[in-house]
Amino acid sequence: MPKKPTPDTPPPESASPLPNAVKDSAQQIWLAGLGAFAKAQEEGSKMFEGLVRDGLGMQRKTQAAAEEKLNEASHRLTDVASGLAAKAGGQWDKLENIFEGRVAKAVQNLGMPSLADIDALNTRLDAMQKTLDALVRQSTAKPAAKKATVKTAGKTAGKTAANAATRKTLAKHPAAPKK
């Protein structure tokens, strides 16, 4: 009886060339795979570095494009905000003018003098004060008999000017009707 091969003993060589051809082919495939792996390792690091460089270039381009778009959007928003601020300012000015007009009308209806009326009255009072001061200086230079005449003239001039200013103010702003 022929001997059966055991796991410890190698199988007997067969007389057929097919198993040897398969063995050689498998050995060549294995070596080709190892060669491809070695070549991939060599070229892989070069390829990896090239991909990193390409990736950096692409990243820079996309960042530049993104920044450009961001700046463009920022400028558009600034323009829109400026336009809105200008419109709001114009509306505020209109509102302020309306308010001032209504307040002026209410003050006029109450018979109160305006700022222009008060300024005119102050100007007239200043002129009267200067005239009075000039009369006083003249009176101190003249004898005592003429002093009484100057004082009377000064009082009369002051009363006349004050009455004229009051009449003018009342003419511009008649008193409100009594209820």
KASULJO-V752667 format. One record per pair of residues at least 24 apart in sequence whose ideal C-beta (glycine too) atoms are under 7 Angstrom apart, sorted by the first residue. I is the first residue (numbers start at 1). J is the second residue. If there is no record, write none. Layout:
# KASULJO-V752667
i:j
I:J
I:J
This chain:
# KASULJO-V752667
i:j
108:173
110:176
111:173
111:174
111:175
111:176
112:173
113:169
113:173
117:169
117:172
121:165
121:169
124:161
124:165
128:158
128:161
131:157
132:158
